Structures are given as C-alpha cells and as structure tokens.
Amino acid sequence: MKWKYGLSFNLKMLKENNPELWKKYEPYFKDANFDDEEQVFIHELPNGKKALELMRELIPDELKKEFEKGI
C-alpha cells in the first residue's frame, strides 16, 4: 500500500523549469517508479539522503533562512 500523504513536490515541473537541478539528482532516482510525477512523495524516492538534499535545494532562499534559525 502506498502512502498518499507527507512531503511531496511536482517532479514534472522540476524537470521542465529546472533541468540542471534535475540532471544533478536524476542518477539517484532513475530506478524510481512514480504513479504521478505531478505529486511525488519524498518517501517514494529510493535514496533518502539525496531526497532531503533535493528538498533543501527546492526551498526558496527566504524560507531557508527561517529553517536555519530553528524553532
């Protein structure tokens, strides 16, 4: 059973709008089989460490500053 909740992103949009970033991470996720590239959940990615790195790169700079401050 696949989870349909959690942290997700639009892989199709990433490929179209930021192909350089996708090419950087594509080798780590080439074996993944996604039901819907418009809503890919982070737990569907086969390499958890690289998935988190990708998520960090997708966060806008102003939000990164907020995360770095901590709670």
C-alpha positions, 0 to 999 in steps of 0.5 A, a space after each residue: 500500500 502506498 502512502 498518499 500523504 507527507 512531503 511531496 513536490 511536482 517532479 514534472 515541473 522540476 524537470 521542465 523549469 529546472 533541468 540542471 537541478 534535475 540532471 544533478 539528482 536524476 542518477 539517484 532516482 532513475 530506478 524510481 517508479 512514480 504513479 504521478 510525477 505531478 505529486 511525488 512523495 519524498 518517501 517514494 524516492 529510493 535514496 533518502 539522503 539525496 531526497 532531503 538534499 533535493 528538498 533543501 535545494 527546492 526551498 526558496 532562499 527566504 524560507 531557508 533562512 527561517 529553517 536555519 534559525 530553528 524553532 
